[in-house]
Amino acid sequence: MKALTVLRVVAGLHAVAICLQPVFAGIYLDGSPAGLRMHEPTGLAIVFLGLAQLLAATIWWRSGGRWQAAAVSLLIWVGEVVQVSMGYSRQLAIHIPLGIALVASTVALAIWINRQRVTSRQTDRQRVAA
């Protein structure tokens, strides 16, 4: 149960942070360089949040949770690494649609994770560990 709670918190933070990215990009495109100054560090933080989510999802899976959370977290994290490299190289034809896909998939995964229940297998492992 603890692993699922940690995963829920990390996935929620990850989803909120990634939803801020289009806002920061819009501020920049509206003519304010402050938008880019917020967009860049947030993008790097999102990669680290994605890695933390992958770690939490893997721990949850190995403790009896669903493997799909770890698999999708891995795909999202790889996409985020590609996203950052496309942003730095100014490949906007890839950066923008990939960003849209990452926002949608990260939010969808956070919602899915928050709908998961603790299974009896997880509960049994916690009783044995106690």
Secondary structure as the mmCIF struct_conf table of DSSP 4:
data_model
#
loop_
_struct_conf.conf_type_id
_struct_conf.id
_struct_conf.beg_label_comp_id
_struct_conf.beg_label_asym_id
_struct_conf.beg_label_seq_id
_struct_conf.end_label_comp_id
_struct_conf.end_label_asym_id
_struct_conf.end_label_seq_id
HELX_RH_AL_P HELX_RH_AL_P1 LYS A 2 LEU A 29
TURN_TY1_P TURN_TY1_P1 ASP A 30 GLY A 31
TURN_TY1_P TURN_TY1_P2 PRO A 33 PRO A 33
HELX_RH_AL_P HELX_RH_AL_P2 ALA A 34 ARG A 62
TURN_TY1_P TURN_TY1_P3 SER A 63 GLY A 64
BEND BEND1 GLY A 65 GLY A 65
HELX_RH_AL_P HELX_RH_AL_P3 TRP A 67 TYR A 88
TURN_TY1_P TURN_TY1_P4 SER A 89 ARG A 90
HELX_RH_AL_P HELX_RH_AL_P4 LEU A 92 ASN A 114
TURN_TY1_P TURN_TY1_P5 ARG A 115 ARG A 115
HELX_RH_AL_P HELX_RH_AL_P5 SER A 120 ALA A 129
#
